[in-house]
């Protein structure tokens, strides 16, 4: 389980005065772009030295989320660019809840699965091709920036789970 980096940044910015936001954002960047946990911990200590006295809530937000944030650092940089935010997942979940909310109940599991499948197709405006890949008409890839590099990194790290 990992926390959304974007949400962590937003949550920690709540404790920063408006005129200090650029400085705080620049000081947080080395944490979530660190090569490993040790480098991120050193960047967090640097953040504490620079802004900890004036904005203790900023540092406390990172410390509270640290156990959920650390798994993010174990991934390759290409994978991090794809998974640093959960906004796309949250958006799809919201749309699916909207589709199923007013239905009450379903006669069986197949009916619910069919509705969700059709809902996903309508949400994304894409169709499934013969290889099981989701492609928009005339489009290649997923539409996610950096997806090809991430797919290569996924294939190296999770080769047994990434279909060819």
Secondary structure, 3 states (H helix, E strand, C coil): CCCCHHHHHHHHHCCCCHHHHHHHHHHHHHHHCCCCHHHHHHHHHHHHHHHCCCCHHHHHHHHHHHHHHHHHHCCCHHHHHHHCCCHHHHHHHHHHHHHHHCCCCCCCHHHHHHHHHHHHHHHHCCEECCCCCEECCCCCCCCCCCHHHHHHHHHHHCCCCCCC
